[in-house]
Structure formats: C-alpha cells, structure tokens
Amino acid sequence: MREIYLDNNATTKVDERVFEEMRPYFCELYGNPSSMHFFGGQVQKKVDEARARVASLLGALPDEIVFTACGTESDNAAIRSALEVFPEKRHIITSRVEHPAVLTQCRNLSKRGYRVTELNVDGNGQLDLAELEKLVDEDTAIVSLMYANNETGVIFPIEEAAKIVKKKGALFHTDAVQAVGKIPLNMADSAIDMLSLSGHKLHAPKGVGVLYVRRGTPFRPMLVGGHQERGRRAGTENTASIIAMGKACQLAEQYMADEAGRVREMRDRLERELTALIPNTRINGGGTERLPNTLSIAMEFVEGEGILLLLSEKGICASSGSACTSGSLEPSHVLRAMGVPFTCAHGSIRFSLSRFTTDDDINAVIEALPPIISRLRAMSPFGREFLNK
Amino acid sequence: MWDYTDKVKEHFLNPRNVGEITDADAVGEVGSLACGDALKLFIKLDENKERIVDAKFQTFGCGSAIASSSALTEMVKGKTLDEALEITNQQIADFLGGLPEEKMHCSVMGQEALEVAIAKYRGVEAPAHGHGHDHVETEGELVCKCFGLTDVFLKKVIASNKLTTAEQVTHFTKAGGACGGCIPKIKELIAEVMGEEKKAAAEKPTKLTNLRKMQLIQETLENEVRPQLWADGGDLELIDIDGSNVQVAFRKACAGCASSGYTAKFVEQKLRELVSPDITVQEVQG
C-alpha cells in the first residue's frame, strides 16, 4: 500500500539532502565544538555555518540564534526568561489557541500566582488586536502569541501585535513553529523580541529547535552550566542535528516559493473538491489568512477517529481535532475556542501538505474521503436527513 | 495510534448489524453529539416476546464505540431480556479481546443502551446514568455536569469494574474528563463504594514546638498566602515572628492599599486555620 503522508504539521520527513549533511557528524566528525583542538574546531565551523543559515532564513543575525532541543524548550525558555528579567511584573498574555507548550506553561504559572490572560479568538480563529491593546499593561512581563496555528493554519497579525506590546514595555514572543519555512519572516524589520522554531517541522530531524533572541533583549537562561550558545543555553551542542537544521533552513528558503505556489494550489484544490463532494462541511479558519499547506475541514455528524482509521486503511495519514484520538474527552481546544459547534468539532480532520506532496496524493484523498464520510454518516444516529444529498 | 486488538479492528471495519429496525420492540438511546459518542440500539423479540431475535445499532463515535456496538448486537441475539441484562460492560470488552482503558466508556455505553431499551420496553423507570440525550428521568445526585452523570450510575460502574482511581472512572464513564470540577466528588464515591473510610483531615500536632511553628508559618505564607496576593498584583514580606505574633509588611499593590486591614485579617485567618488558632497578624512598615 502506498503511503500518502498529509500530516506534516505533526512532523515532516527528513529531507535526504539534510540527512546527508548531518551524516558525517556521528561517526567521523564527532568532535566537541567546545574543544580547543582542530578536531572540535572543524565541527564548530560547521555549527557556525548552520547558525548563519538559520539566521538567513529568519532575516536575523547569527548571534541572535540560540539552538535548543525543540520548539517546546524554546517556548518555555522565552517565557521563563521574561519572568526572570522582570521579577516585579506578574502578568502574562497569551491566547486560548496556543500550542500546549505555551498554554500549559502559562496555566501552571497561574497556579503559582501569575496573572495569565488568554485572549479570545473569533469564529475564524483570528485575534482581536483591540482586546490585546486594552489588556497589556505595566504589569505585563511578556506576551506570547503563535505566528500560525498548528490545527487550522490561521496566521495571526503578529507584527501588529508585537508593535502594540512593545509600546507598553513588555517583551513579545511568538511560537513560529508552524510558520517558519512556509511564509517569509524578516526579523531585521520586526518588533518581535523572541521567536521559536522547531527542526522537525521543516524537514530536519526531531530533537532540535531554535530560539531567536533579538540582539539587546535581556535574557536569562533556563539551562545553566557550560558557556555554550554564548551562555544562553548550556549543554553540549546536538551538533549533527544543528547542522541538519542549518541545511533544512537553507532548503526552506529555496522552497518558500513552492509552498506559496504549488503547495497552496494543491491545498486549495483539495478543499474545493472535498467541499463540493461532501455535504455539510465547513473549513475551520477558512475566512481569514492561513498557511498555504494546511486544511482543517469539519464534517458534521461523524467522529474524527473513525475517519482517520478508515483513511489509514487506504494508506492516508492525516490528523483530527477529535477528542477520541487523543484520549482526552473534549474536542480540540482550538476548535472550541473558535466556537466550532460540537456537531462539527468532533468530525474535524486536518490535512497538512509539504514539498513532497504530489497531485496523486491529493487525488487519493479526494477519491477516498467522500465514501468514508457517507459510510460513517449512514451508521450515525444524527443528521440522517442529509444522507441522500 | 490506539493499540486496538484485531477483533476491535474487525468489528470497526466490518460492523455487524448496522441500521435500524423499523418495528423494533425496544429502542435505547444514550450519549449525545456534545459528548462525542452516542448509540441508538434497536431490539426485536420473537413472537412470544421472550427472546431477542434481532438487534441493530446506529452509532456516532470512535472506532471502539462502533466495535462495542457491533459486539453488543451480536451478544444479545438469542438471549432473553433477563439474560441480556446480565451482560456487563467488561463482557463487551472481553468479547472484543479487550479495549484500551481510555476507551472503556464505549463498552459502558453499550451496556447503558441495553438497560435503557429494556426498561422502556418493560415500562419501568430507566436506569439512571444521565447522558441527557435520552431525556429519561434520572435518580440520584448529578455529579459530572459536563457529561450529565449521576452518583447512582457512577457508583454502579465503580463497583462492577472495581475502579480505584478517579482517572479510571473517567476512562470508564467520561465523568471528570472535561472541566474536572467533579473529581473530588468522584474520589469520595470511590472511597464510599470501595469501603474506604474517608481519610481524616490531617490533624495538627496538639503542641507545636517554636521551631515547628515558625516553619509552618513560613510555609503557609509562601504556599497559601503569597500566591493569592500575587494574583491581585500584591505581595507581602515576613518581618518577624514573636511567639504567636506574626509581623508582616505588605508590598506592591497591597502596600498602601485601603483594604490592607482586610488582607491582614485574611492572612491571620489562613495562619490560624493551617498553623495554630492563637496566631495574631500585625502589619508593620518593614
């Protein structure tokens, strides 16, 4: 059975060119970049090259790049740093639709006495900047808002948000894990103080991330010990993965146009065809700007896990906003925050494309999904009046 | 991905008895769209109205909900109503070669639907479980408001499945799986059903040494009092402890606040409650 992988917002295939770039740094060039001898020095040079490549993709300076273990670490480090930098400030602002790497940390901090404000989103999953402006105050240490949502692909107006926050003297962080490599970012011309990204979302391996920290931004490290990363993240560098990250960022820069063009066209065709073939659907976040690779489609009166299992039988890998796939009992917090009705939220499926997605992959979904939905609806006690449409 | 048995997969991919019986003798409906799963069970009896000759289902739900419904319809065929009522949710799960614990509520839903169908057929009060979809009268106290589950139903599931933790109760019934507000009550029900006596509230030592008293005061201020003041933008600092007299200075929003007298009273009340009833709190400029 051919594998049709459309779950790229969960993780991506390591690009073979990335893998080739990192391969020598396991068994041959295994030196420690902190060592004084030539053997470590050659690895240091390659880590520096990776740093420059990441910086180039972000329009940043190499010394603004801090390598971490993952996007979650980057998010955690940014928020914790801000609270240490401003010990007298006890207010954090985030949104209700953040990734758990931010949301869980903020909710834990609220139990420790911090005041946490979670901004609402509208039916399209979009932020209200006027609400942000009203809520950020002198007690606000940091505002952390995602660049693009992992479930719906909805892009927040992050630059405008950052400007509002900077005027009030708080730090601004964005979790850009889903945005980097898909849409152009330029830190040189930005008000963002800190930005997180993750390697495995852009065809580098799992276990490497980056925290961009604007030059001059006060920063307190979460991991202390060695002097690595200019004292901002102690611990021997995960060199092979860092080198892979550099190559992945170089390729992402090259493929950005593909993402904006070919990938978007495939996503739009998938959306158009599925909406035409399956009655009672809605596109989550369809009324606002979205990432070019993400389609979150809600189908009434069916439950997501059943859809995913039947798609999986056809070799199609996707993801769901359903509660049952996660073991939790409520559907996705993102869809709930958007006010997606329960009739739809349980039956939401996310397809996320990549540079490796082909027209044949899209055709396979267009062929497979409509009969799956018909079959599950025929089994469902709800919405029977729509069966014959 | 869930670790489903081959039999669960088989019953999900090729469910038996899907559909409805238009002239059914008994129909039981549980669950709702909001809950994320629902089952409508149809039963047809023989002409003597003794044995079940046919059963069909309509299910909205995940793979194991569909497989459990399919299993249930297979299990009830040929049984009398009394024999069918003997089927437990564990037997439904066993029929499928087991279900992940997080999915056991799917088997419970099957058992519930069967009970509702038979009760309605017999014209007796349907058993209490909530799952408002059926609009049946429920007895007992509503425990889980999110999923509409009563103490009578929860106690029954706890007892029949020998559940010992709130997490298990959530896996089997969904109770506590949304806002989590009912989890303390679920723990009480487990204690009641499993015959555990409620743990007596930790008794404070009858006589605290000075050292222990000072430690307890500091711990209470750090863990119980300051976080609450932080939440309002305030803070306090412990200045001195002299016997039972605790001196504190208010900081940030609490400093100079017109209500600091009330705040001092709150601090005193907390310390009296958690350390010793003779404590007095005095606000000083530190």
Contacts between the chains, C-beta under 8 A, distances in Angstrom:
chain1	res1	chain2	res2	distance
A	88	B	252	7.4
A	90	B	230	5.3
A	90	B	233	6.5
A	91	B	233	7.9
A	111	B	227	7.5
A	112	B	227	6.1
A	112	B	230	7.9
A	113	B	226	6.5
A	113	B	227	3.6
A	113	B	228	7.3
A	113	B	229	7.6
A	113	B	230	3.1
A	113	B	231	5.7
A	114	B	230	6.8
A	114	B	231	8.0
A	115	B	230	7.7
A	115	B	231	6.0
A	115	B	233	7.2
A	139	B	233	5.9
A	301	B	33	7.6
A	301	B	60	6.7
A	302	B	60	7.2
A	303	B	36	6.5
A	303	B	37	6.8
A	303	B	60	5.9
A	303	B	61	5.2
A	303	B	62	5.5
A	303	B	65	7.5
A	304	B	62	7.9
A	305	B	62	3.8
A	305	B	63	5.6
A	306	B	12	7.4
A	306	B	61	7.3
A	306	B	62	6.0
A	306	B	63	5.8
A	306	B	66	6.4
A	309	B	12	6.5
A	309	B	63	5.0
A	310	B	13	7.9
A	312	B	1	7.8
A	313	B	13	6.9
A	322	B	36	7.3
A	322	B	62	7.3
A	323	B	36	5.2
A	324	B	36	6.3
A	324	B	37	7.6
A	324	B	61	7.3
A	324	B	62	3.6
A	324	B	63	8.0
A	324	B	65	7.9
A	324	B	103	7.9
A	325	B	62	7.7
A	327	B	102	4.4
A	328	B	177	7.0
A	329	B	36	6.9
A	329	B	147	7.7
A	329	B	170	7.2
A	329	B	174	5.2
A	329	B	177	3.2
A	329	B	178	6.0
A	330	B	36	7.9
A	330	B	177	7.2
A	330	B	178	5.2
A	331	B	36	6.9
A	342	B	33	5.2
A	342	B	34	4.5
A	342	B	36	7.9
A	343	B	33	5.5
A	346	B	33	7.3
A	346	B	36	5.2
A	378	B	18	7.4
A	379	B	15	7.0
A	379	B	18	5.3
A	379	B	58	6.2
A	379	B	59	5.9
A	379	B	60	7.9
A	379	B	66	6.7
A	380	B	58	6.3
A	380	B	59	7.0
A	380	B	60	4.3
A	381	B	29	7.2
A	381	B	38	5.8
A	381	B	39	7.5
A	381	B	40	4.2
A	381	B	58	4.0
A	381	B	59	7.2
A	381	B	60	5.9
A	382	B	33	5.8
A	382	B	38	7.1
A	382	B	60	5.5
